[in-house]
């Protein structure tokens, strides 16, 4: 069975690729490190984008990284 790209299939494929790139452009990667008042890393802290359910937990060395909406302006720890 041969696959022969037709104009409608090609148009659909290009449209889906374009839309997926738009969706990816609406997010950004955020990284950081949470330190306590004593300057030591805080393990297991929850980092959340304010007003959303997008969150992550810090590693043993206090580091975190996650993808957030591009409109995100505030993180809550």
C-alpha positions in Angstrom: 0.0 0.0 0.0 1.5 3.3 -1.1 0.8 6.6 0.7 0.2 9.3 -1.9 0.1 12.8 -0.3 -2.9 14.7 -1.7 -3.5 18.4 -1.3 -6.1 18.0 1.5 -3.8 15.6 3.4 -0.9 17.9 3.0 -2.9 20.9 4.1 -4.2 19.1 7.1 -0.7 18.0 8.1 0.7 21.5 7.8 -2.2 22.9 9.7 -1.7 20.5 12.6 2.0 21.3 12.7 1.3 25.0 12.8 -1.3 24.6 15.6 1.0 22.5 17.7 3.8 25.1 17.4 1.3 27.7 18.6 0.4 25.6 21.6 4.0 25.1 22.5 4.7 28.8 22.2 2.0 29.4 24.9 4.2 27.7 27.5 7.6 28.4 29.0 10.0 26.4 31.1 10.7 27.7 34.6 13.6 26.5 36.8 14.8 27.6 40.2 16.0 26.7 43.7 14.2 27.1 47.0 16.3 28.0 50.0 15.2 28.3 53.6 15.8 31.3 55.9 19.0 29.6 56.9 20.2 29.5 53.3 19.9 25.7 53.1 17.9 24.0 50.3 14.3 23.1 51.0 13.5 19.6 49.8 9.9 18.6 49.1 8.5 22.1 48.8 5.5 22.5 46.5 5.9 25.2 43.8 2.6 26.3 42.1 1.7 28.8 39.5 -0.7 31.1 41.3 -4.3 30.6 40.2 -3.6 27.3 38.4 -3.1 23.6 39.2 0.3 23.6 37.5 2.8 22.6 40.2 5.9 20.6 41.0 7.9 19.6 44.1 11.5 20.5 44.8 14.2 17.9 44.8 16.5 17.1 47.7 18.8 20.0 46.8 15.8 22.4 46.5 15.8 22.6 42.7 12.7 22.6 40.6 11.8 22.8 36.9 8.5 22.7 35.1 6.5 24.0 32.2 4.1 26.8 33.0 1.6 28.9 30.9 3.3 31.8 29.1 1.0 34.2 31.0 2.2 33.0 34.4 3.6 35.8 36.5 3.6 34.5 40.1 4.8 31.3 41.8 3.6 30.3 45.2 5.9 28.1 47.4 
